[in-house]
Amino acid sequence: MEAVVTSALAVALAEIGDKTMLLAIVLATRFRKPIPIILGILVATLANHGIAAYAGQSIAGIMSGRWFRYAVSISFIAMALWTLMPDKLDEDDGLKPSRYGAFLTTTIAYFFVEIGDKTQIATIALGAQFQSVLTVTTGTTLGMMLTNVAAVYLGDAIVERVSLKLVRIVAATLFFLIGVWVALEAFFLQFH
């Protein structure tokens, strides 16, 4: 349960103001079909984060021990710093008119835009930390859906009312604390 809750919270906070959240707003405005967009986000996130959690778990299985835990700790602290930088949807990321409909356009766009994104990197780190593809993917997908379903339905109202700077600070603090926690675990592991 700890892996699900930690993963959901970390990704939900990191996703606010992220490029994929902005993409959800653009898609909702363009297609005006929330259910296919939400299902597209779900499918893309399950696939992308499942692969990422598996990669994290695999890396952890190969590289175990105290030094690997320190590397995971550093990755969370780096995520904290990265989270402080605002994201924007670049013009070249903009979607051209699609003949594939809201679901397929969303699924493909989300899957590819999420590659190398903060939340995917966080999912890899969470997979390495908790070494459970299922619980980490469940948690990170839940976090993505919480943020993006709200973005699809509330869109511009969220951006106008929520202080993205404050959210980035809270998310960065969470990533930093997880990094410190993992480092302390690694430190005390040497005494057992």
C-alpha positions as CSV (number, residue, x, y, z in Angstrom):
1,M,0.0,0.0,0.0
2,E,2.9,2.3,0.8
3,A,4.2,2.0,-2.8
4,V,0.8,2.8,-4.3
5,V,0.2,5.9,-2.1
6,T,3.8,7.2,-2.4
7,S,3.7,6.7,-6.2
8,A,0.3,8.3,-6.6
9,L,1.1,11.3,-4.5
10,A,4.6,11.9,-6.1
11,V,3.3,11.6,-9.7
12,A,0.1,13.6,-9.0
13,L,2.1,16.5,-7.6
14,A,4.8,16.3,-10.3
15,E,2.1,16.2,-13.1
16,I,0.5,19.5,-12.1
17,G,1.8,22.1,-14.6
18,D,3.6,19.4,-16.5
19,K,3.6,19.2,-20.3
20,T,1.2,16.2,-20.3
21,M,-1.3,18.1,-18.1
22,L,-1.1,21.0,-20.6
23,L,-1.6,18.5,-23.4
24,A,-4.8,17.2,-21.6
25,I,-6.1,20.8,-21.6
26,V,-5.3,21.2,-25.3
27,L,-6.9,17.9,-26.2
28,A,-10.1,18.7,-24.2
29,T,-10.4,22.1,-25.8
30,R,-9.9,20.6,-29.3
31,F,-12.0,17.5,-29.2
32,R,-14.6,18.3,-26.5
33,K,-15.0,14.6,-25.8
34,P,-13.7,14.0,-22.3
35,I,-14.4,10.2,-22.0
36,P,-12.3,9.2,-25.1
37,I,-9.5,11.6,-24.0
38,I,-9.5,10.2,-20.4
39,L,-9.4,6.6,-21.7
40,G,-6.6,7.5,-24.0
41,I,-4.6,9.0,-21.1
42,L,-5.3,5.8,-19.1
43,V,-4.1,3.4,-21.8
44,A,-1.0,5.5,-22.6
45,T,-0.1,5.9,-18.9
46,L,-0.6,2.2,-18.1
47,A,1.7,1.2,-21.0
48,N,4.3,3.9,-20.5
49,H,4.5,3.7,-16.7
50,G,4.3,-0.2,-16.8
51,I,7.4,-0.2,-18.9
52,A,9.1,2.4,-16.7
53,A,8.3,0.6,-13.5
54,Y,9.6,-2.6,-15.0
55,A,12.8,-0.9,-16.0
56,G,13.2,0.5,-12.5
57,Q,12.6,-2.9,-10.9
58,S,14.9,-4.6,-13.4
59,I,17.7,-2.1,-12.7
60,A,17.2,-2.6,-9.0
61,G,17.4,-6.4,-9.4
62,I,20.7,-6.2,-11.2
63,M,22.2,-3.4,-9.2
64,S,21.3,-4.1,-5.6
65,G,23.0,-2.9,-2.5
66,R,23.8,0.3,-0.6
67,W,25.4,2.2,-3.5
68,F,22.5,1.5,-5.8
69,R,20.2,3.0,-3.1
70,Y,22.4,6.0,-3.0
71,A,22.0,6.4,-6.8
72,V,18.2,6.1,-6.4
73,S,18.3,8.7,-3.7
74,I,20.3,11.1,-5.9
75,S,17.7,10.5,-8.7
76,F,14.9,11.6,-6.4
77,I,16.8,14.7,-5.3
78,A,17.5,15.5,-9.0
79,M,13.8,15.1,-9.7
80,A,13.1,17.6,-6.9
81,L,15.3,20.1,-8.7
82,W,13.8,19.3,-12.1
83,T,10.3,19.7,-10.7
84,L,11.1,23.3,-9.7
85,M,11.5,24.2,-13.4
86,P,8.2,25.1,-15.1
87,D,7.1,23.1,-18.1
88,K,5.3,24.4,-21.2
89,L,3.8,22.8,-24.2
90,D,6.2,23.9,-27.0
91,E,4.7,25.0,-30.3
92,D,6.3,22.1,-32.1
93,D,4.6,19.7,-29.7
94,G,1.2,21.1,-30.8
95,L,-1.1,18.7,-32.4
96,K,-2.1,18.9,-36.0
97,P,-5.6,18.1,-36.9
98,S,-6.2,14.3,-36.6
99,R,-8.3,12.0,-38.5
100,Y,-7.9,9.3,-35.8
101,G,-10.3,10.7,-33.3
102,A,-9.9,11.8,-29.6
103,F,-9.0,8.3,-28.2
104,L,-6.3,7.3,-30.6
105,T,-4.8,10.8,-30.9
106,T,-4.7,11.1,-27.1
107,T,-3.2,7.6,-26.6
108,I,-0.4,8.1,-29.1
109,A,0.3,11.7,-28.1
110,Y,0.4,10.9,-24.4
111,F,2.6,7.8,-24.8
112,F,5.2,9.7,-26.8
113,V,5.1,13.0,-24.9
114,E,5.5,11.0,-21.6
115,I,8.8,9.4,-22.8
116,G,11.6,11.0,-20.8
117,D,9.1,13.2,-18.9
118,K,9.5,13.9,-15.2
119,T,6.7,11.5,-14.3
120,Q,8.2,8.7,-16.3
121,I,11.7,9.2,-14.7
122,A,10.0,9.3,-11.3
123,T,8.2,6.0,-12.2
124,I,11.6,4.4,-13.0
125,A,13.0,5.6,-9.7
126,L,9.8,4.4,-7.8
127,G,10.1,1.0,-9.5
128,A,13.7,0.7,-8.4
129,Q,12.8,1.8,-4.8
130,F,9.7,-0.4,-4.3
131,Q,10.6,-3.2,-6.8
132,S,7.0,-3.8,-7.7
133,V,5.8,-3.2,-11.2
134,L,2.2,-3.7,-10.3
135,T,2.0,-1.4,-7.3
136,V,4.1,1.3,-8.7
137,T,2.3,1.3,-12.0
138,T,-1.1,1.4,-10.1
139,G,0.1,4.3,-8.0
140,T,1.6,6.4,-10.8
141,T,-1.3,5.8,-13.1
142,L,-3.7,6.8,-10.3
143,G,-1.6,10.0,-9.8
144,M,-1.7,10.8,-13.5
145,M,-5.4,10.2,-13.7
146,L,-6.2,12.3,-10.7
147,T,-4.4,15.3,-12.2
148,N,-5.3,14.8,-15.8
149,V,-9.0,14.0,-15.4
150,A,-9.3,17.3,-13.5
151,A,-7.4,19.0,-16.4
152,V,-9.7,17.5,-19.0
153,Y,-12.8,18.7,-17.2
154,L,-11.6,21.9,-15.6
155,G,-8.8,22.9,-17.9
156,D,-8.2,26.6,-17.9
157,A,-9.9,27.2,-14.6
158,I,-7.2,25.0,-12.9
159,V,-4.4,27.0,-14.5
160,E,-6.0,30.3,-13.5
161,R,-6.7,29.3,-9.8
162,V,-4.0,27.0,-8.8
163,S,-0.5,28.4,-8.0
164,L,1.6,26.1,-10.1
165,K,4.7,27.6,-8.4
166,L,3.5,26.4,-5.0
167,V,2.5,23.0,-6.4
168,R,6.0,22.7,-7.9
169,I,7.6,23.6,-4.6
170,V,5.4,21.0,-2.7
171,A,6.2,18.3,-5.3
172,A,9.9,19.1,-5.2
173,T,9.8,18.9,-1.4
174,L,8.2,15.5,-1.6
175,F,10.8,14.2,-4.1
176,F,13.6,15.6,-1.9
177,L,12.2,14.0,1.2
178,I,11.9,10.6,-0.6
179,G,15.5,11.0,-1.7
180,V,16.6,11.7,1.8
181,W,14.6,8.8,3.1
182,V,16.2,6.4,0.6
183,A,19.7,7.7,1.4
184,L,19.0,7.2,5.1
185,E,17.8,3.7,4.4
186,A,21.0,3.0,2.5
187,F,23.1,4.4,5.3
188,F,21.5,2.3,8.0
189,L,21.5,-0.8,5.7
190,Q,25.2,-1.0,6.3
191,F,24.7,-1.6,10.0
192,H,22.5,-4.7,9.5
